[in-house]
Each structure stands twice: as C-alpha cells, then as structure tokens.
Amino acid sequence: MATAALVFVILVALSFDFFNGFHDAANSIATVVSTRVLSPRIAVLWAAAFNFIAFLVFKTKVASTIAKGVVDPSVFTIGVVFAGLIGAIAWDVITWYFGLPTSSSHALIGGLAGAAVAKAGWSSLISDGFRKIAVFIVLSPIVGLLLAFTILVAVMWAFHRVRRVDKLNRGFRFAQLFSAAAFSLGHGGNDAQKTMGVILALLIASKHLPTTANVPLWVVLSAHTAIALGTASGGWRIVHTMGSKITKLQPVGGMSAEAAAAATLFFTAAHGIPVSTTHTITGAIVGVGSTQRLSAVRWGVAGRVVWAWILTIPGSFVVAWLVFMPFHLAGR
C-alpha cells in the first residue's frame, strides 16, 4: 500500500513537471514566436529539445535546495508532498486559465510550505532557504531587466551605422535561435530540478534513500522528459501575453531578452537558487521595451502580472494547507 502511494505521488510530481513545461512554454518560446523567427510548432519542439538535454549541462544543486533547504526534510511525508503538489498544480491551472505568466517554481514552494505548516507548524520551514528565495523573487526580474536593457543598448550602439532597422533585425534572426536555445537550457536546468527535488524528498521520507543521497539518474531523466513533453504541448494563452501584450518585440530585442534571462538562469542554477524563469524573462522583456521609451511597455498588463507573482506563494500555500487537512485529521 505504501509503495503504491509512493508511486502515485511520484506520478503526480511528474504531472506537475509536465504542467510546468506546459505553463512555462511561453517563457521559452514567446519571444522567438512573436518576432516570427520560428513558427509556433517549430519553436515548441526547439524549446522542448533543449529542456531535455539540460541535464547534460547542469548539476542538481537546485533539486537539493528544494528537497532539503526549504522545508525540514523530517516533515516530509507522502501526504505532505501530495498536498503541496496539488496546491501548486491548482494555482498553475488558475493562472493558465487567465493567461497570467506566474511562477510554477514559486507555486511549488508555496504548496510544499502550506502542507508542511498544516502538518507541523511554522517551525517546519527553513528560514534561510525562504530568505534566499524571497531575495531572488525581487532580484531575478530586476537583473533580467537590467541585463536586457544593457545588452540591447550595447548592440544598438555597436550597429548604429546600420541605418535600416529591418536589415539589422534580419541579421539577428539567426542569433535569436541560439539565445532561445540558451534560455530553454536554463529553463530545463532550473525548473526540472524542482520536480527532482520533490521526488528526492519523497524517496528520503519513505526511507528508500539516505538523507545524504544525491538525485538518482532515473529521476533526472524522467523529470527532464516530463518538462520537455509539457513544453512541446504549448500553452498559447500565456505566449500571447508574454510575446505581444507586454511590449512589441523585434528579433534584436528578442535576442537581448533571451540572452539576459539565460545568463541569469545559468548563474542561479549553478548556485542552487530556485528562481522563477517566468519572472526573469518577463523582466528582460520589460527591459527591452524600456530602451525605446517607457510608454512602449504596457504597464497595465505588467501590473496584472506582478500582482499574480505576489499572490502565487500565498495562493498555493492556502490551497495546499486545505488539501492536507484531511491527511492531518487522519494522522498522516
């Protein structure tokens, strides 16, 4: 019975990973689709491929942070992890329905925290881990914005003798293939590891692995496969918001946004910091729009996105807390 429950919750975790890819497909492809460098069908396959091969590039430091650095590992049970996943999935579904590019990563963290608090109280949370995440909730979009702004300004200065903007954009269509691939690598290397961390926590809680264990290879491969399949399935509502509603993008701007976001994700993944790919690329897109004029950014849409960000952890926390209460009453 316990083994069947473990397998079921692992499948739920992989389902979350799939929906993470589906929900966050916009992060990987919105810029390259909106600039018409790739068709939507080719773009999702391009992003999915690099989501999958990211396991060859990144270590599993983010997974270790999720498994051991946010919630006291001793609090994790099958019921806690299940409730946390349901909280995250529910929040992703709600925000997908309204076309809001929120963070699946922060939804997962909020869900796990809500279930843990329902089981063992606030002392079950690791304050240092939450402090680091809170800092990067603010920093990742700001860094993405500043980097994208700087890259685009540098590019425009370097090519200021090119009088025709359309000629410049044609040259950067090819460059955007590489920047989109780099961002998809960062997305896979950061977000797939969240699910790896959840499965690692489950395996440790069920005594299948010691507390010092690293992520098994089968977990790495299954997580990357799930997120790649989710990305390949699309998520067109959010693509529209990211790719056209916030600001109008051209290939040179799309390349700058993707390169800035990819650099941020590579840095945070290397240091085991579970940041939001959504926040990072959105900040980068705003940074690109700001190089034209502040009015080029549709601040009303950006404001709705920010409110969705603010509510993500509390929203998924509450859902997970409610989901876990029957387990708590049953002594699970």
QUIHUCOR-V432111 format. One record per run of one state. SS is the DSSP state (h for helix, s for strand, l for the rest). FROM is the first residue (numbers start at 0). TO is the last residue. If there is no record, write none. Layout:
BEGIN
ss=[SS,SS]
from=[FROM,FROM]
to=[TO,TO]
END
This chain:
BEGIN
ss=[l,h,l,h,l,h,l,h,l,s,l,h,l,h,l,h,l,h,s,l,h,l,h,l,h,l,h,l,h,l,h,l,h,l,h,l]
from=[0,1,23,24,34,39,56,60,68,70,71,72,75,77,97,103,120,121,124,125,126,158,164,205,216,232,235,245,250,270,276,290,293,296,298,329]
to=[0,22,23,33,38,55,59,67,69,70,71,74,76,96,102,119,120,123,124,125,157,163,204,215,231,234,244,249,269,275,289,292,295,297,328,331]
END
